[in-house]
Amino acid sequence: MVSSERDEKKGRVPERVCLFGGTFDPIHLGHVHIAQAAVEQLHLDQVIFLPCRQSPHKPGHQHASETHRMAMCRLATEAFDWAQVDAFDMKAPEPSYSWRTAEAMTARFPNARLFWLMGTDQWEVLPQWNRPEHLAEMVEFIVFTRGAEPRERRGFKLHAISGNHPASATAIRESADKQLIKEWLHPNVARYISQNHLYQGHSQ
């Protein structure tokens, strides 16, 4: 569904829209926790989860298909009015660069303030991204931190938000600890993984 469809049904256009890209392989409660913290601390109207086909910054094989990752994102976020899941990055030509996504979302939401949500690790390597200055012309950056404040960058508008959640997608894929998986995943996502036999090539 189109990202703004839910807001359009309510008769309003979102004014503060946040883009949250990632492989989400799988999406876990930490991702949702970060997004919710951004909504609460920056008064966002909408967070658009953008599962990507292949991150140009994380080359290599993805462990779950695009279809599975989209389905898990929808299951994890369906209870939140502010959350949308969009397949734009999966349909975009490879490699899927963030500035291309931002251009498309700027056209979709011409009157909205656009934000880009990321972790401290991504913020630190942002200068290595493709055309980061062009991206900074279109979006404000929300950086989720568990400790020290992220460093400022000239020409990049930064909003630091704080929180703490231990979930790790890598640990979930590789874990044999079923209790850990239960604690870090939305129950419907955990059920989906089990029913579709995902990540069973690892130790679990």
Phi and psi restraints in degrees (value plus and minus 20) as a CYANA .aco file:
   2 VAL   PHI     -86.3   -46.3
   2 VAL   PSI     119.7   159.7
   3 SER   PHI     -75.9   -35.9
   3 SER   PSI     -59.1   -19.1
   4 SER   PHI    -107.6   -67.6
   4 SER   PSI     -15.0    25.0
   5 GLU   PHI     -78.6   -38.6
   5 GLU   PSI     -63.1   -23.1
   6 ARG   PHI     -84.7   -44.7
   6 ARG   PSI     -60.9   -20.9
   7 ASP   PHI     -89.8   -49.8
   7 ASP   PSI     -55.8   -15.8
   8 GLU   PHI     -83.5   -43.5
   8 GLU   PSI     -56.2   -16.2
   9 LYS   PHI     -84.8   -44.8
   9 LYS   PSI     -48.8    -8.8
  10 LYS   PHI    -103.3   -63.3
  10 LYS   PSI     -24.2    15.8
  11 GLY   PHI      60.6   100.6
  11 GLY   PSI       0.3    40.3
  12 ARG   PHI    -155.6  -115.6
  12 ARG   PSI     135.3   175.3
  13 VAL   PHI    -126.8   -86.8
  13 VAL   PSI     109.9   149.9
  14 PRO   PHI     -84.0   -44.0
  14 PRO   PSI     119.3   159.3
  15 GLU   PHI    -122.2   -82.2
  15 GLU   PSI     -44.0    -4.0
  16 ARG   PHI    -149.1  -109.1
  16 ARG   PSI      83.9   123.9
  17 VAL   PHI    -135.3   -95.3
  17 VAL   PSI     109.7   149.7
  18 CYS   PHI    -133.1   -93.1
  18 CYS   PSI     114.1   154.1
  19 LEU   PHI    -121.8   -81.8
  19 LEU   PSI     111.4   151.4
  20 PHE   PHI    -150.1  -110.1
  20 PHE   PSI      76.7   116.7
  21 GLY   PHI    -115.8   -75.8
  21 GLY   PSI     135.9   175.9
  22 GLY   PHI     149.5   189.5
  22 GLY   PSI     151.2   191.2
  23 THR   PHI     -97.2   -57.2
  23 THR   PSI     -50.8   -10.8
  24 PHE   PHI      27.8    67.8
  24 PHE   PSI      40.7    80.7
  25 ASP   PHI    -146.1  -106.1
  25 ASP   PSI      50.2    90.2
  26 PRO   PHI    -118.5   -78.5
  26 PRO   PSI     149.1   189.1
  27 ILE   PHI     -89.1   -49.1
  27 ILE   PSI     117.7   157.7
  28 HIS   PHI    -151.3  -111.3
  28 HIS   PSI     157.8   197.8
  29 LEU   PHI     -84.7   -44.7
  29 LEU   PSI     -44.6    -4.6
  30 GLY   PHI     -83.0   -43.0
  30 GLY   PSI     -62.0   -22.0
  31 HIS   PHI     -80.2   -40.2
  31 HIS   PSI     -65.5   -25.5
  32 VAL   PHI     -86.9   -46.9
  32 VAL   PSI     -58.5   -18.5
  33 HIS   PHI     -80.2   -40.2
  33 HIS   PSI     -64.0   -24.0
  34 ILE   PHI     -82.3   -42.3
  34 ILE   PSI     -66.9   -26.9
  35 ALA   PHI     -82.9   -42.9
  35 ALA   PSI     -62.1   -22.1
  36 GLN   PHI     -86.5   -46.5
  36 GLN   PSI     -57.3   -17.3
  37 ALA   PHI     -82.1   -42.1
  37 ALA   PSI     -59.9   -19.9
  38 ALA   PHI     -85.1   -45.1
  38 ALA   PSI     -62.2   -22.2
  39 VAL   PHI     -79.6   -39.6
  39 VAL   PSI     -66.2   -26.2
  40 GLU   PHI     -92.9   -52.9
  40 GLU   PSI     -60.0   -20.0
  41 GLN   PHI    -103.1   -63.1
  41 GLN   PSI     -44.4    -4.4
  42 LEU   PHI    -138.9   -98.9
  42 LEU   PSI     -11.4    28.6
  43 HIS   PHI      35.4    75.4
  43 HIS   PSI      28.4    68.4
  44 LEU   PHI     -96.0   -56.0
  44 LEU   PSI     127.6   167.6
  45 ASP   PHI    -106.7   -66.7
  45 ASP   PSI     -51.5   -11.5
  46 GLN   PHI    -174.0  -134.0
  46 GLN   PSI     119.3   159.3
  47 VAL   PHI    -137.9   -97.9
  47 VAL   PSI     104.7   144.7
  48 ILE   PHI    -123.5   -83.5
  48 ILE   PSI      93.1   133.1
  49 PHE   PHI     -99.7   -59.7
  49 PHE   PSI     107.1   147.1
  50 LEU   PHI    -142.6  -102.6
  50 LEU   PSI      61.8   101.8
  51 PRO   PHI     -81.0   -41.0
  51 PRO   PSI     114.4   154.4
  52 CYS   PHI    -123.1   -83.1
  52 CYS   PSI     134.5   174.5
  53 ARG   PHI     -85.8   -45.8
  53 ARG   PSI     -69.6   -29.6
  54 GLN   PHI    -177.1  -137.1
  54 GLN   PSI      95.8   135.8
  55 SER   PHI     -87.7   -47.7
  55 SER   PSI     108.7   148.7
  56 PRO   PHI     -87.6   -47.6
  56 PRO   PSI     -33.4     6.6
  57 HIS   PHI    -117.6   -77.6
  57 HIS   PSI     -26.7    13.3
  58 LYS   PHI    -154.1  -114.1
  58 LYS   PSI      49.1    89.1
  59 PRO   PHI     -85.2   -45.2
  59 PRO   PSI     132.9   172.9
  60 GLY   PHI     110.1   150.1
  60 GLY   PSI     152.7   192.7
  61 HIS   PHI     -90.4   -50.4
  61 HIS   PSI     116.0   156.0
  62 GLN   PHI    -107.1   -67.1
  62 GLN   PSI     122.6   162.6
  63 HIS   PHI    -105.8   -65.8
  63 HIS   PSI     -39.4     0.6
  64 ALA   PHI    -148.1  -108.1
  64 ALA   PSI     128.0   168.0
  65 SER   PHI     -88.8   -48.8
  65 SER   PSI     146.2   186.2
  66 GLU   PHI     -77.7   -37.7
  66 GLU   PSI     -63.7   -23.7
  67 THR   PHI     -80.0   -40.0
  67 THR   PSI     -65.0   -25.0
  68 HIS   PHI     -85.9   -45.9
  68 HIS   PSI     -62.6   -22.6
  69 ARG   PHI     -87.4   -47.4
  69 ARG   PSI     -57.4   -17.4
  70 MET   PHI     -83.1   -43.1
  70 MET   PSI     -64.6   -24.6
  71 ALA   PHI     -82.1   -42.1
  71 ALA   PSI     -62.4   -22.4
  72 MET   PHI     -86.3   -46.3
  72 MET   PSI     -57.8   -17.8
  73 CYS   PHI     -82.2   -42.2
  73 CYS   PSI     -61.7   -21.7
  74 ARG   PHI     -85.2   -45.2
  74 ARG   PSI     -61.1   -21.1
  75 LEU   PHI     -84.2   -44.2
  75 LEU   PSI     -58.5   -18.5
  76 ALA   PHI     -94.0   -54.0
  76 ALA   PSI     -42.3    -2.3
  77 THR   PHI    -137.1   -97.1
  77 THR   PSI     -21.7    18.3
  78 GLU   PHI     -83.5   -43.5
  78 GLU   PSI     -39.8     0.2
  79 ALA   PHI    -103.4   -63.4
  79 ALA   PSI     -26.8    13.2
  80 PHE   PHI    -127.6   -87.6
  80 PHE   PSI     103.0   143.0
  81 ASP   PHI     -84.1   -44.1
  81 ASP   PSI     -47.7    -7.7
  82 TRP   PHI    -103.0   -63.0
  82 TRP   PSI     -28.9    11.1
  83 ALA   PHI    -118.2   -78.2
  83 ALA   PSI     117.3   157.3
  84 GLN   PHI    -152.8  -112.8
  84 GLN   PSI     133.7   173.7
  85 VAL   PHI    -141.3  -101.3
  85 VAL   PSI     109.9   149.9
  86 ASP   PHI    -150.6  -110.6
  86 ASP   PSI     117.5   157.5
  87 ALA   PHI    -112.9   -72.9
  87 ALA   PSI      -5.8    34.2
  88 PHE   PHI     -73.6   -33.6
  88 PHE   PSI     -69.6   -29.6
  89 ASP   PHI     -85.1   -45.1
  89 ASP   PSI     -52.0   -12.0
  90 MET   PHI     -90.4   -50.4
  90 MET   PSI     -48.4    -8.4
  91 LYS   PHI    -112.2   -72.2
  91 LYS   PSI     -33.2     6.8
  92 ALA   PHI     -93.0   -53.0
  92 ALA   PSI     134.4   174.4
  93 PRO   PHI     -80.6   -40.6
  93 PRO   PSI     125.5   165.5
  94 GLU   PHI    -101.6   -61.6
  94 GLU   PSI     129.8   169.8
  95 PRO   PHI     -94.4   -54.4
  95 PRO   PSI     134.2   174.2
  96 SER   PHI    -108.8   -68.8
  96 SER   PSI      75.7   115.7
  97 TYR   PHI    -109.2   -69.2
  97 TYR   PSI     126.3   166.3
  98 SER   PHI     -83.7   -43.7
  98 SER   PSI     -56.3   -16.3
  99 TRP   PHI     -85.2   -45.2
  99 TRP   PSI     -52.2   -12.2
 100 ARG   PHI     -85.7   -45.7
 100 ARG   PSI     -62.1   -22.1
 101 THR   PHI     -82.8   -42.8
 101 THR   PSI     -64.1   -24.1
 102 ALA   PHI     -82.9   -42.9
 102 ALA   PSI     -58.8   -18.8
 103 GLU   PHI     -80.1   -40.1
 103 GLU   PSI     -64.9   -24.9
 104 ALA   PHI     -85.2   -45.2
 104 ALA   PSI     -60.5   -20.5
 105 MET   PHI     -93.1   -53.1
 105 MET   PSI     -49.6    -9.6
 106 THR   PHI     -83.7   -43.7
 106 THR   PSI     -59.6   -19.6
 107 ALA   PHI     -89.2   -49.2
 107 ALA   PSI     -55.0   -15.0
 108 ARG   PHI     -93.2   -53.2
 108 ARG   PSI     -57.3   -17.3
 109 PHE   PHI    -141.6  -101.6
 109 PHE   PSI      50.0    90.0
 110 PRO   PHI     -84.3   -44.3
 110 PRO   PSI     -42.6    -2.6
 111 ASN   PHI    -127.1   -87.1
 111 ASN   PSI     -12.2    27.8
 112 ALA   PHI    -117.8   -77.8
 112 ALA   PSI     132.7   172.7
 113 ARG   PHI    -101.1   -61.1
 113 ARG   PSI     107.9   147.9
 114 LEU   PHI    -122.9   -82.9
 114 LEU   PSI     117.7   157.7
 115 PHE   PHI    -143.6  -103.6
 115 PHE   PSI     135.4   175.4
 116 TRP   PHI    -145.3  -105.3
 116 TRP   PSI     101.7   141.7
 117 LEU   PHI    -116.0   -76.0
 117 LEU   PSI     112.2   152.2
 118 MET   PHI    -174.0  -134.0
 118 MET   PSI     148.1   188.1
 119 GLY   PHI    -110.5   -70.5
 119 GLY   PSI     150.9   190.9
 120 THR   PHI     -80.6   -40.6
 120 THR   PSI     -56.8   -16.8
 121 ASP   PHI     -82.0   -42.0
 121 ASP   PSI     -60.3   -20.3
 122 GLN   PHI     -89.5   -49.5
 122 GLN   PSI     -59.3   -19.3
 123 TRP   PHI     -80.2   -40.2
 123 TRP   PSI     -58.2   -18.2
 124 GLU   PHI     -86.2   -46.2
 124 GLU   PSI     -51.8   -11.8
 125 VAL   PHI    -121.9   -81.9
 125 VAL   PSI     -13.1    26.9
 126 LEU   PHI     -73.7   -33.7
 126 LEU   PSI     -57.8   -17.8
 127 PRO   PHI     -80.0   -40.0
 127 PRO   PSI     -39.9     0.1
 128 GLN   PHI    -106.1   -66.1
 128 GLN   PSI     -29.0    11.0
 129 TRP   PHI     -88.2   -48.2
 129 TRP   PSI     143.5   183.5
 130 ASN   PHI     -94.1   -54.1
 130 ASN   PSI     100.0   140.0
 131 ARG   PHI      34.2    74.2
 131 ARG   PSI      34.1    74.1
 132 PRO   PHI     -83.5   -43.5
 132 PRO   PSI     -52.5   -12.5
 133 GLU   PHI     -86.5   -46.5
 133 GLU   PSI     -56.6   -16.6
 134 HIS   PHI     -86.0   -46.0
 134 HIS   PSI     -60.6   -20.6
 135 LEU   PHI     -80.2   -40.2
 135 LEU   PSI     -61.8   -21.8
 136 ALA   PHI     -87.1   -47.1
 136 ALA   PSI     -40.3    -0.3
 137 GLU   PHI     -92.4   -52.4
 137 GLU   PSI     -41.0    -1.0
 138 MET   PHI    -126.4   -86.4
 138 MET   PSI     -46.7    -6.7
 139 VAL   PHI    -150.4  -110.4
 139 VAL   PSI     139.5   179.5
 140 GLU   PHI    -123.4   -83.4
 140 GLU   PSI     123.3   163.3
 141 PHE   PHI    -117.7   -77.7
 141 PHE   PSI     109.6   149.6
 142 ILE   PHI    -126.7   -86.7
 142 ILE   PSI      98.3   138.3
 143 VAL   PHI    -132.8   -92.8
 143 VAL   PSI     101.7   141.7
 144 PHE   PHI    -108.3   -68.3
 144 PHE   PSI     104.2   144.2
 145 THR   PHI    -148.0  -108.0
 145 THR   PSI     125.7   165.7
 146 ARG   PHI    -122.3   -82.3
 146 ARG   PSI     -23.5    16.5
 147 GLY   PHI    -172.0  -132.0
 147 GLY   PSI    -131.7   -91.7
 148 ALA   PHI     -82.7   -42.7
 148 ALA   PSI     128.3   168.3
 149 GLU   PHI     -85.7   -45.7
 149 GLU   PSI     118.3   158.3
 150 PRO   PHI     -86.5   -46.5
 150 PRO   PSI     128.1   168.1
 151 ARG   PHI     -96.3   -56.3
 151 ARG   PSI     125.9   165.9
 152 GLU   PHI     -92.3   -52.3
 152 GLU   PSI     132.2   172.2
 153 ARG   PHI    -151.8  -111.8
 153 ARG   PSI     111.3   151.3
 154 ARG   PHI     -82.0   -42.0
 154 ARG   PSI     109.5   149.5
 155 GLY   PHI      68.3   108.3
 155 GLY   PSI     -22.1    17.9
 156 PHE   PHI    -138.9   -98.9
 156 PHE   PSI      97.7   137.7
 157 LYS   PHI    -101.9   -61.9
 157 LYS   PSI     100.2   140.2
 158 LEU   PHI    -135.0   -95.0
 158 LEU   PSI     114.3   154.3
 159 HIS   PHI    -143.3  -103.3
 159 HIS   PSI      95.9   135.9
 160 ALA   PHI    -113.4   -73.4
 160 ALA   PSI     111.8   151.8
 161 ILE   PHI    -143.9  -103.9
 161 ILE   PSI     134.9   174.9
 162 SER   PHI    -141.5  -101.5
 162 SER   PSI     140.0   180.0
 163 GLY   PHI     150.0   190.0
 163 GLY   PSI     158.7   198.7
 164 ASN   PHI    -172.8  -132.8
 164 ASN   PSI     101.4   141.4
 165 HIS   PHI    -169.6  -129.6
 165 HIS   PSI     108.0   148.0
 166 PRO   PHI    -101.5   -61.5
 166 PRO   PSI     -24.0    16.0
 167 ALA   PHI     -80.5   -40.5
 167 ALA   PSI     122.8   162.8
 168 SER   PHI    -158.4  -118.4
 168 SER   PSI     107.1   147.1
 169 ALA   PHI     -83.3   -43.3
 169 ALA   PSI     -59.1   -19.1
 170 THR   PHI     -81.8   -41.8
 170 THR   PSI     -65.7   -25.7
 171 ALA   PHI     -82.6   -42.6
 171 ALA   PSI     -58.4   -18.4
 172 ILE   PHI     -83.8   -43.8
 172 ILE   PSI     -64.8   -24.8
 173 ARG   PHI     -82.8   -42.8
 173 ARG   PSI     -56.3   -16.3
 174 GLU   PHI    -119.0   -79.0
 174 GLU   PSI     -25.7    14.3
 175 SER   PHI    -100.9   -60.9
 175 SER   PSI     121.3   161.3
 176 ALA   PHI    -119.0   -79.0
 176 ALA   PSI     -19.6    20.4
 177 ASP   PHI    -106.7   -66.7
 177 ASP   PSI      79.2   119.2
 178 LYS   PHI     -83.9   -43.9
 178 LYS   PSI     -52.5   -12.5
 179 GLN   PHI     -86.6   -46.6
 179 GLN   PSI     -59.4   -19.4
 180 LEU   PHI     -80.6   -40.6
 180 LEU   PSI     -64.6   -24.6
 181 ILE   PHI     -82.2   -42.2
 181 ILE   PSI     -61.7   -21.7
 182 LYS   PHI     -82.5   -42.5
 182 LYS   PSI     -59.0   -19.0
 183 GLU   PHI     -94.0   -54.0
 183 GLU   PSI     -48.1    -8.1
 184 TRP   PHI    -118.4   -78.4
 184 TRP   PSI     -29.4    10.6
 185 LEU   PHI    -137.6   -97.6
 185 LEU   PSI     127.9   167.9
 186 HIS   PHI     -80.4   -40.4
 186 HIS   PSI     118.6   158.6
 187 PRO   PHI     -72.7   -32.7
 187 PRO   PSI     -58.8   -18.8
 188 ASN   PHI     -88.6   -48.6
 188 ASN   PSI     -51.9   -11.9
 189 VAL   PHI     -91.1   -51.1
 189 VAL   PSI     -63.0   -23.0
 190 ALA   PHI     -80.4   -40.4
 190 ALA   PSI     -60.9   -20.9
 191 ARG   PHI     -85.3   -45.3
 191 ARG   PSI     -61.4   -21.4
 192 TYR   PHI     -82.8   -42.8
 192 TYR   PSI     -63.0   -23.0
 193 ILE   PHI     -81.0   -41.0
 193 ILE   PSI     -63.7   -23.7
 194 SER   PHI     -86.0   -46.0
 194 SER   PSI     -65.6   -25.6
 195 GLN   PHI     -86.1   -46.1
 195 GLN   PSI     -50.3   -10.3
 196 ASN   PHI    -121.9   -81.9
 196 ASN   PSI     -13.2    26.8
 197 HIS   PHI      35.6    75.6
 197 HIS   PSI      24.2    64.2
 198 LEU   PHI    -103.5   -63.5
 198 LEU   PSI     131.4   171.4
 199 TYR   PHI      42.7    82.7
 199 TYR   PSI       2.0    42.0
 200 GLN   PHI    -104.5   -64.5
 200 GLN   PSI     -20.8    19.2
 201 GLY   PHI     -97.8   -57.8
 201 GLY   PSI     -29.3    10.7
 202 HIS   PHI    -114.6   -74.6
 202 HIS   PSI    -186.9  -146.9
 203 SER   PHI     -86.8   -46.8
 203 SER   PSI     -40.2    -0.2
